């Protein structure tokens, strides 16, 4: 028999299924059963139209979806975007990340953070009364991230600024200057909140609920011999295995790490069955893509990271680190956005191919778009590999292990379910992005 709970305080709709035999929990699964079919929607569309359609996949990760799509189309057409377009994409992706991470940290995650650190789950109303300044700062981060995304994406959600080969427009100088002040404020707020939360991590003991082992970290990062590129846009697809060995492959060879069998929608990997992938801020940090430049902050982050080693609860701190470092990076790219004429009409050349891959690091982790193109310039096949979906095998393994351990300790089922929800939320799953997968029952009937 099985019992199903609605998973609350996540982006989208999903459930946690508890499989029970003879009153013993045998498995716990995080399920995203909705089907939106974006791969099917993209088929037959003109390649140059696809990025604007892809941006509609999600209202939070719209920039990452659009830019991964743009990069796949550019790979097909054999065109390289100018530096100004790449810089603008990075600033847009920063705004998206700030809004997304801040919303998750405060509205969805902070009740759990309070529970772990202080033994009490605070509701939003309680939190506002307890610390109005902290609440105001988090609302401000969400607003600032939204404003950055609107200016550099052309609209608040579903960005339209990025086109294959370039950008559709260049923001006005006054908007770029305003963006600089906004990014400075983002960095300042994130720094202050991060310093305080690191003290909480230092004072608390790591919770076994979020402990993991035998994980392979995956992220887009630069290989040691490569020049440093733009964070979350450039580099090879990289995996760090549990023995700390690292393998880098060009983005075109992503199927050495992850693929989808024809007619299926469940990801396949070459990993040992005892091992799962982890993508997101923690993985980016492990692979050196997300690094802290401020010396004092670096010391504090490293100290907390050592204490909370192999514990997913530290993901909340890394979301704040990502906000701070992304804002710093984006400020350094603002001056490079102007000075080049937008290229609206990317066309194929002698470097054109019949397939292409675009990979970016979305707020929640590695996002891959892979397209085949037909002779008429339309998409023949589309594969979308989504960060949340990549994390689901690890989520299920952690849920099953910990829920069974808690049941063996005699905890009531309501408490087990409460903690299961906390385990899911620490991953910050984005169900809007992850729902274009085939339902299990549909897959099994094929």
N, C-alpha and C positions, 0 to 999 in steps of 0.2 A: 504494500500500500504506500501511498505518498500523500504528503500534505504540502500545500503551496501557500506561500506568503507573498503579498505584494511588497516589493522592495521600495522603501520610501527614501526621500531626500537624495535622489539621483537625477540626472538629466535624462528624462524619458521614462518609459514604462517597461518594467521587467519584474520578474518574480524569482523567489528562492524556493526551490523544490527540495523537500526532505523525504528521502526514500527510507521507509521503515520496515523491518522484518522482525517479527517476534519482539516488538517493543524496543528494538535496537536500531539506531541510525546506521544505515549501511552506506549512504551516499548523500551528499548535498550539492545541488547544482544551481548555478546562476543562469537563468534562462531569458533570452531575448527572442521571443517567438514571432514578433511582428515581421511582415514582409512588405518591403516597399519597392524592390526591384529596380534599383537605379542602374545596375548593369544593363538590364533590358532597355531602360529608358534611353541610355546613351547610344545603343546600337542604331546604326542608320543615320545618325546625326552628322552634319558636317564637322570635321575635326576642329575647325576654328570656332565653332559655336559651342563646343562641349564644355569649356571651362565655366561659362556663365550658368550652364545647366548644373554642373557639378557643385557650384557654390550654394545651390539650393538644398543640398543634402542635409545641411545642419545650420541652425541659426547661431550656434556658438563657434563652431570650427569652420565657418564658411570660407574664410581666407585661406586656411590650410588646404581645404578641398579644392578651391579654385586654383591655387598655385601649384599643387601637385598635378592637377589636370593640365594646366598651362605647360608645365615642364615636360609632361609626357608628349604633348602635341609638338612642342619645340624639338624634342628628340626625334619624332617622326619626320618633321619638316627639315631637320638639319640646320636649324637657325639658333644663334646664340643671342640672348637678350643683352642690350647694352648695360653698362654698370649702373646707370641711373635707374633703370627698371628694376634691377636686382636690389638696389638699395631701398627703393620704394616698397618692394615686396617685403623686405625685412622689417621695415617700420610698421607696415600694415599687420604683419604677423605678430609683432610685439603688442600692438593694441588689442588684437584678438586674445592673445595669451593672458594679458593683464586682466581683462574683463572675465575670462573664463576661470582662471585660477583664483581670482579674488572671490568670485561668486561661490565657487566650490569650497574654498577654505572657510569662508564665514557662514554662509547660509546653510550649506549642507554638512560641512565637516566640523564646525566649531562646537556644536553640541556634543559630538563624540570626543573632541579634544578636551573639553571640560570634564567629561566623564572619566577619561583616562588619567588626567592630571590632578583632578580635584574630587573625583568620586561623585560628581553631581552633573546630570545632564541639564544644561541650560537651554531653555527655549529662547526664541528671538526676543520676545518681550522682556524676559528676565535679563537677558544680556544687555539690552538697551538701557535698562534701569541701572544695571550694575556698573557699566562702563560706557557712558555715552560717547566719550572721545574716541575710544577704540571703534565703536560702531560707526561713527561718522567717518573715520579714516577708511574703513572698508567700503562704505558706500561711495566715498570719493574715488577710491581705486577703480571701482566698477565704472563710474561715470567717466573717468579719465581714459580708461581703456576703450570705452565705447566711442568717445570723441576722437581719439587717434584713429580708430578703425574707420570712422565715418569720413574723415578728411582724406585719408590715404587710400581708402577703398572705394570712395565715390558715393557711399551710402552706409548707414549704420550696420546693416547686415546684408549678406549676399553681395559681396564685393564685385564691382564691375570695372575696376581700374586696370586690371592686369589682362593683357592680350598676348597671344603668342608672338614672340619677337620683341616685345616692348611693353609700353603702358599706354592706356587710352587717353591720359591727360597728365599734366603736371600741376600739383597744388600751387596756389598763389604764394609768393614770398611771405605775406603776412600770416598765412595758415601754417607755413613751415616754421616760422618764428614762434607762433603760438604753440605748435607741437613741441618745440624745444622746451618751453616752460612747463608744458604738461608732463613731458618725460622726466624732467628734473624733479617735479613734484612726485611722480610715481616712484622714482628711485628713493626719494627721501622717506616717503610713507612706508614703503616696503622694508627699508633698512631699519626703521624704528620698530615696526611690528616684528620683524625677524629677530632683532636683538632680544626683545622681550620673550618671544616664544622659545628661543634657544635656552634661555634661563629655565624655562619650564621643563624642557627636555633634560637639562642638566640635573634638575632636582628630582626627577621621577625615575623610576626603574622601568626598563623596557617591558612591555606587555607581551606575554607569550601568545596572545590572540593573533598577533600580526607577524610572528616569526616565520621565516621561510628558509629554505635550503635547496641546494642543487638547482639553482636558477642560472639560465643563460641570458645575459643582458644584451639587448639589441637596440641600436640607435644609428642614426646617420652621423658619422664623425670622420675626421681626417686621419689618414694613416700617418705614422711617424715621419715618413719620407716626403709627405705632401706639404705644400704651402697651406697656411691657415686660410680658411674660407669664411663665408658668412654663416653664422650660427643658425642651425635648423634648416639651411638650404643646401649647403655644400658638403662634400666629402664622400666617402664610401659607405656602403651599408656594412656595419661592423657588429660583431658578436664577441662578447667576452664569456668564456665558458667557466664552469665552477673551478677549474684548476688554474684560473687567471690567464690562460692563453687567449689570444685575440686573433680573430680572422677578419680581414677586410676584403670585400669584393666590390667591384664597380656596380653602380645601381642597376645596370643592364643585366647583371647576373644574380639578381635578388632571389631567383628560384633555387639557388644553392642553399638558401636558408628557409624558404617558405614558399608554398605554392598551393594551388587549388586544382584538384583533379577535375577533368572535364565532366560536366553535368552535376558537380557537387558544389557545396558552398562551405564545407568545413576545411580548414587549413590543414595541410600536411607539412611535416618538418622531418629533417634527418636526425633529430635529437633522440638520445636514449630515452626510452619510455619513462624513466624516473625523473626526467628533466623537463622543465617548461621555460618558455620565454617570458621575460619581463621587459616591457617598454614603458617609456615615460620619463619624468624628471630624474628619478633615481638611476635609471639606465643611462641617461645622458651624462649624468655625473660620473658614474663608474667608468664610462668610456672616454672621459675627458672632454666631451663636447660642452658640457655645462661647468664652467669653472668660475671661481670667485676671485676677482682682482683685488678688492680691498684687503690689505694685509690683516687688519684687526678682525674683520668679518670672516676672513678665511680661517683664522685660528679658531674662532668660536664655532664655525660650521664643522670643521674637521674634528674638533673635540667631541661635539654631539654625535657626529657621524660614526666615530669609533665606538661610542657607548651604545648607539642604536644600530649597530652593524647587523645586517640581514634581518631588519625589522621594517616592515612596510609602513608602520606608523610614521616613520621619518619622512615619508612622502609629503606630508603636510608642510614640513619645514622646507623641503626642496621646491615646492610650488612657490613659496615666497622668494627663495633664492632665484628661481627662474624669472620671477617678475622683476626683481632688482637688476639682475645681470642683463636681461633683455632690454630694459630701459636704457641702461648704460651703453649697450651696443648700438641701439637705435639712434641715440643722440650723436654717436660718432659717424653715422651714415647720412644724417640729414643734409649736410652740405653737398652730398653727391647726387641728390635727387634731381637738381636742376641742370640745365646746360646741354641737354640732348633733346632732339626732336622725337616725339613719340612715333613709334613704328606701328601703324594700324594694320598694315597689309603684309603680314608675314606670308611668304610663299615658299614652296619647296625649291630646292636647288640640287646640285649634284650630290650633296650629302644626305638626301632624303632616304628614308627607310620605310619598310612596310609595317613596322611596329615600333613602339616607343614606351619608355618608362619614366615616370616622374615620382620622386620620393622627397618628402619633407618631414620634418618633425612637428607634428601637430601638438597642441598643449598636452595631450594624453599619450603621445608617443608616435612611433613610426607609422607613416601613412603612405601607401603605395598605390599609384594609378598606373595600369599597364593596358595599352590599347593596341589592337591590330587595325590596320587601315585598308580599305578596299580601293580599287582603281579609280573610283569616282570621288575620292577624297572623303568618304564617309567611314565612320567607325564600324568595323566588322564585329569585333569582340572586345569586351571591356572587362577587366578584372580590377576590383577594388579591395585592397587588403587594409583593414581598419585596425587602429591601435587597440581599441577596447576588445575587439574580437580576438586579437592576438593574445591578450591577457587572460581571456576567459578560462583556458585550461588551468592556469595557475590559480585563478580565483576558485575554481571548483576543487582543486587539490587542497588548498588551504581551508576552505569551508568544510570539506569532508573530514580532514584530519582533526581540526580543532573542535568541531561539533561533537565528534565521537569522543574526544578526550574530555570535553566538558560533561558529556553524559556519563562517562565512566566515573567522574568525580562526584556525581550525584546532583548536578545542577538541574533546576527546573527547566522545562522545555521553553517557557517564556523567556528566561534569561539566556538560554542558548540561542533563541531566535533573535534576541536583541543584539547579541554579540555577532551573530552572523551578518546582520545588516551593517554593523560597523566595519566588518572585514571587507564587504563589498564596496562600501563608500570610500574607503581609503584609496582605492584604485581610481576614483573619480570616473566611473564609466559613463560614456556618452552613447546613449541608446539610439538617438537619432542617426548617428553615424553608423552604428553597428546593426541596424535592423534590416539592411538589405542582404539578408541571408535566408536560405531556405529553411523552413520549419523542419524539425527532426522527422516528423511523421511523413512529410513530403519526400525528404531525402531517402528514407528507408523504403518507400514504396517504389522507388525507381530501380 
